[in-house]
Structures are given as structure tokens and as C-alpha cells.
Amino acid sequence: MEIQLWRRILCPYELAVRELTVKFEHIIKEYKLNDLYSPIEQVRGRVKSVSSILEKMQRKHIPLERMEEEVEDIAGIRIICQFEEDIDTIAALIQNRSDMTIKSEKNYLKHIKQSGYRSYHLIIYYTVETINGPKEIQAEIQIRTMAMNFWATIEHSLQYKYKGEMPLHVAERLSNAADAIIALDQEMSSVRSEIMDAQNSSMNQSNLIKDILMSIENLYKVANKREVEKIQSEFLRIFQMRDLQQLERFHRQLDIIAEGYRAQSVAF
């Protein structure tokens, strides 16, 4: 096949990966804007290289004319989450979307591969708009915890190095590492509520500080500079105390001060 033709074939897949990545990143943003815990931690995307496509076709005896039908992971999205419980939440989010249709699912959490590989795979149909009109393509979505992803990345590198014929002693150590990853995910799940509380508290404080700084910046436009500098010094004093309740109280007082200046401007 000519190089130019490969570029033409893969172009819609590159578009799909960009669009899907943006859409999942927007989900993260929506959760954070609503001060909610996001089940998605990170999103990554890639289009399979020509050499990887050819290797897979050769291994699975896929004819060239059947490539787009039978090679389901030319476009790939990897969604990373913190906790194993998040995987079901993310899968449900995808299932409920109108712009993606699920073709098949593979649950390697319930059916762990012999190597120890664990992940949740979805094959979806997704439509992109091209210069020749809409084109429906397939994409693979992998959903993993950070721990699962660490193990899978190492396993992939070793499989590539040994061309699928990994020495027994390496395979055994990798299997032991997979058991350790399972234990780590279980341990993290056992303290999930405490971790989420800590993360939510940190996020709330970050948003609160951002609002306070914006209010102080606006006061510089309408209030006496010396008075605003005193307010700013008071904020820095409270900030150093790292007391969320004190910050919230200061924020409310700041709102009252700002409202007073707004009332004065209306009166004039």
C-alpha cells in the first residue's frame, strides 16, 4: 500500500483521537467546575503505527481489505483513574453518551489474563466529519487505575523486548508484581473515602483562595489602596494558618466589603 494511502486512511482516526481526548478532558473539567470528585484522572490517546497495524494483521491473518473492520484499536484512548471503583463509573458515563456506541466490552478485571494484565476495554463506534462527509470508525477505550497502568506499561515493554517469548523467571516476577498491584488497589479502595475527603478539601481551599484573590484584585479598582493593602495582609496572615474555616469567614467578610463599595457606586 502506498504511503499516501496510509495517511489518508489514518487521518480520520487521528481526528477521532483528538476529539475523544478533548471530550474526556472536558468531563474532568466539568466535575472540577462543580466542585465534584472526578472519576477520570488522566486521558491519553494514540493512533496505532503502520508497523503495529501490519504486525497485528499478520498475526491474526487479517486481509488488507478487512483492516478497518477487524483491527478495532487503530484509534486508542486510555483513561486513567485513581480507584478501581471509578472504572465502573467511567464505563457507565461512556454507555450513557449519545455520541459513542459500544460494540463490545472485555472485562480483564473479572477475567485476569494469564500474564496478570488487568484493565477494562470498550470498543466503540464513533463518527467523525471529514471532507468526504461523516465516517464511522472504531476506537478502543482502555480504563485502568494508575497502579494497573504502571504494571501494564512495564509488561508491554518486556513483551516488546522478548517478542512474546518472555523468560520464565521474568514472567514469574511480573506475575508477582501483578499480585502486588491488586493488593495496592485494594488497599487504596479501603481508604478511598479518606483520600477523597482530603482531595476535596484541598480543591475547595484552592477555589476559595482563587475567589479571594479575585475579590482583592477587584477592590484595588474601587477602594483606597492602603485599605486594600491591609485586607491583603490580613489574607496572608490567615492563609499561613491553613485554617479553612478562617478562610471561609474572611471570604464572607470580603463579600460584605465588596457589596458596600458596589452600593456606593450605584448611589453615585
Secondary structure as UniProt FT lines:
FT   HELIX           3..33
FT   TURN            34..35
FT   STRAND          42..47
FT   HELIX           50..60
FT   HELIX           64..66
FT   HELIX           67..70
FT   TURN            72..73
FT   STRAND          75..81
FT   HELIX           84..95
FT   STRAND          101..107
FT   TURN            108..110
FT   TURN            114..115
FT   STRAND          120..130
FT   TURN            131..132
FT   STRAND          133..145
FT   HELIX           146..162
FT   TURN            163..164
FT   HELIX           168..190
FT   HELIX           192..222
FT   HELIX           225..241
FT   HELIX           244..267
//
